[in-house]
Amino acid sequence: MAGLYSSSRPSSSSSSSSSASQQTFTSRLLFLLTVLPLTLACFAFVLQWRGGLNDPISRWSPDRLEFPGMGTQGSSARVGRVSDSSCADILGRSRIPAFPYYKDWKLDYGSDLRPKICITTSTSAGLEQILPWIFYHKVIGVSTFFLFVEGKASSPNVSKVLESIPGVKLIYRTKELEEQQAKSRIWNETWLANFFFKPCNYELFVKQSLNMEMAIVMARDDRVDWIIHLDTDELIHPAGSREYSLRQLLSDVPGNVDMVIFPNYESSVERHDIKEPFSEVSMFKKNYDHLPKDVYFGNYKEATRGNPNYFLTYGNGKSAARIQDHLRPNGAHRWHNYMKAPNEFKLEEAAVLHYTYPKFSDLTSRRDRCGCKPTKEDVKRCFMLEFDRAAFIIASTATEEEMLQW
C-alpha cells in the first residue's frame, strides 16, 4: 500500500502542472486574439491617415471626390495652360457628391462603340455643376464632350480638372476663336439676324450657334454619329430605351431620320434650400407632347400658377442630329441642313429634363448677369423670355426676403 501511495504522488503533481500549463496557454491565446485585431485596426488607420490605403469606401466620401478618368490626361484645344496644382483640393470643396458616382468606373468609351454620340455646350459654370452633368451623360452612352468655356469654367482650377477627363475637349473663348468665328457664314444668314449685336441672352444665343457650327466640324473629325446641343442645367432622359441607354435609343432610329426631338420637361420649384438639383429635384412639368390633351388643358391654370406660359422658359425641347454633309445649327434647340429639309422624328417617351431656377441662388445671381437697367422696357434688350425679364427685375430691385416670397 505504501508503495502504491508513494507511486501515486508524482502522478498528481504532473496532472496539476499540466492543468496550469493549459490555463497559461489559453490566457495567452485570448490575449493574442484581443490584441491582434486592435493592432491591425491601428495599422490600417495609420495607413489611411497617411494616404497609403486606397479605401473604396472613403474614396467617395464628401471630403475626397474623384471623378472617373482623373488618372489619365484628356485632350484639349489648348495645351500647357495651367500649372500642376492639386486637383484634390478643388474637388474636395463640394459638401456631398452631386451624383451617385460608381466606384472605379473610368467610362473611357472606345471609338468602336456605335453610335458614337457627342454633346456640345457653351458654359461658364463651375465643377459642382459640370462634373455630375458629364458623368451622368457618360453613363447613358455619351462618349465625347465639346465644352466651349469662359468665366469660371475657363479658370485654371476648373479647366485642369475638366481637361483630365477622357473624351472631354475644352475650347476657350480667345481672340483667335472670335476672329475665326467672325468669318462664319452664319453672319450672312437671315434666320439669326434679329439676334445680332444685342446684349446678354441675345449675345449668348449667337455664341451658342457659332459654337455649334464649330462643334459639327469637330464631331465629323472625331467620326461622331450624333450630335446634341445641351446646357449644363439639362439632362437627357432616355425613357423607353432598354437599360436606360441613349446609345440604344439612337441606334433604333431609322436610317432615313436626320434629327430626333426630345420634348422638354421643366423642374418645379419645390423648396428654397435646394443645393444639388440633379439629385434633390424630383418634380417636373411634362411637355404637352407627352400628355393627354384633357390632362394638359384641365390642369393648365393650376400648372401655370399665374405665370404667362405653361413653362417658365422654353417649351420646344432639344434635338439630336445625325452628322452628315451640310449640317448646320438652327438656333440652340434645333439643327438644319443647307441642302434639304431634315427628316424629323419626335420621341414619344424620351425627354430633356430642364432644371429651371431650381436653386434660390439661380434667382439672386441674375442681378450680376447683364448691364441692363431693371425696367420693363430696358430688359427687353437683354432677355427673350418674359419670365427671365421678371426674374432680372426682382433680383435687381428686391430684398432677399422679397425675392424668396416671389
C-alpha angles and dihedrals in degrees: 000000000000088000092050092047094048092049092052096057097072089050092057092048091050092051092051091050092050092051092051090049092053092050090051091050092048091050092050091047092052090047091051093048089051098046098041098065090045090051093049091047091052091047092051091047092053092048093049093045090053092046096249097120123069098212110190090209099051092040090080097036118129093259096048116045122170121186117218111265096024089129095067131057117247126209124265140186089234126045130206097011102135138040124248096266117158117272093200093077092052096049091042093064093080113095095214134006106274091217135019096264117202112237118250095358110142094176092200096163114201126227091253092075111098138239093032110210130196132187123206126196142167110223146164094180127126132246094269088068104029100048099058089041092056094042094050092053092045088056093054093048112278111138105177133047126189106196116190098199137192136149114021093353091061096048116117096248095050099038092051090060095044093048090055094061115095113244095020118118122186123208114191125212097244132157089256091055092050091049090051093048091047086070093054119126087229089083088065095050120102095209092074100031095102090063099051122115096004126124135249116352093015091053090048091051091055091046091051091052093049091047092048089053091055091045091058090059092046091048091052090051089052091049092242118172101200133026128198129187110214136164121230091249091061133080128194109237106201096195115170094034126112113259091004090278127159089195090056091046094053094040088061093055111109115254094243093061114100100183137018123206122221109200110221129241116202124217118238123225103254102169140345100245100066110142104166108034098184092059102028106042112085108161126080138171109235120227121258089245091063098045134079108252094239091054093048098048094035092059100031097107094047092045095051093050092201096313119132095247141028090251122042091223132008126349106185098087129221131277145217119218129202110238108248142136118301094013114158138170119262098196124305095301105045145036128218141181129240092217105039146011106265120241105242130201123191115213116234099209111010117087147167114255107217114198098207117188091331094157128055088230089062086068099040092049091059091083091067098048104081142022094229122122114253094246129117092244100045097046089063087072091058109033132048098196125068095224093051089053092051091046091053093050094048092045091051099045110026134079120248091258091051091049090050092053091046 
